[in-house]
Amino acid sequence: MPARSNRRAVQVLLAALLALAAGCRPSGPAAPARDGAAKGRPLVGVSLLTMANPFFKDMADAMRAEADRQGFDLSVTAGENDAARQRDQVNDFIVKRASAIVLCPCDSRAVGTAISAANQAGVPVFTADIASLDPLAKVVCHVATDNHDGGKLAGKAMIQALGGKGTVAIVDHPEVESVLLRTRGFREALAGAPGIRVVAQLPGGGVRDVAFKTAQDILEKHPDLAGIFAINDPTALGAVAAIEKAGRTGKVKVIGFDGMPEAKQAIKEGRIWADAVQYPDRIGITVIQSVAKYMAGEKVPSRVLIPTGLYMQEDARQDPALR
């Protein structure tokens, strides 16, 4: 056969093979597979408030361990106090076709947009530690510390620390629902001590550096201040630094909230008077267990609250984890 004929035969054969291959392709675009589907493991997306606070690191570690036990792939991110960034993370989980999403909202009201987007995509949403305050956004289950009761414990500790009289301030972070509950409980407890008066309630951002500046302003305006309620431990440590810089150590009692190791050490040293402690590992485990039950078709409660405790200097002195 001539060379030209050979080339023509090869071209015809290749064209036939390509046409056959094209006929075997799906007529429409292929649906994206869920992350982890190749291994048979559903994806659970997590967006935390921040990873700068050890509380959320502990929660994330507990979630990872429990997710592995439940056979889930866990993708952990953090909004770092930025509601828009958290919304983008939720959208990314939706695109990846996550089987469920767990949120610690950066803003309890603004988070409703992200939750509604997940609702529309058919992805169940769970919240941990911080709840959504958007009534139109559907959350399967909220798992958190009993923050209202913890606020009451903090208030009772303040009454004890001040002997029932004096002026106090609250260094706040009102963007998140859990803090609203803490400050409400704190004020309710103080209502039983008419000798104590709240003279200031200002935002500290829930972080040490901002809380330090807020506490400085409060101390300058209220030279007779006797106590500060700090809504978490980074806030408490910022307030302690401001008190020490002002030369008022021992004169202003600080009540914190969390139970992180650095704050417990400060309690042992007498720099913080007490902490209402919460248990991030229990929150992390419980929320992942709730996801597993829901995905198995079991009934899941809409809210699970985990009790707080009070950690004082005597507890710190007996704590083997401290120096």
Secondary structure, DSSP 8 states (H G I E B T S, - for coil): --HHHHHHHHHHHHHHHHHHHHHHS-SS------TTGGGT--EEEEEES-SSSHHHHHHHHHHHHHHHHHT-EEEEEE-TT-HHHHHHHHHHHHHTT-SEEEE--SSTTTTHHHHHHHHHHT--EEEESS----TTS--SEEEEE-HHHHHHHHHHHHHHHHTT-EEEEEEE-TTSHHHHHHHHHHHHHHTT-TTEEEEEEEE-TTSHHHHHHHHHHHHHH-TT--EEEESSHHHHHHHHHHHHHTT-TTTSEEEEEE--HHHHHHHHTTSS-EEEE--HHHHHHHHHHHHHHHHTT----SEEEE--EEEEHHHHHT-TT--
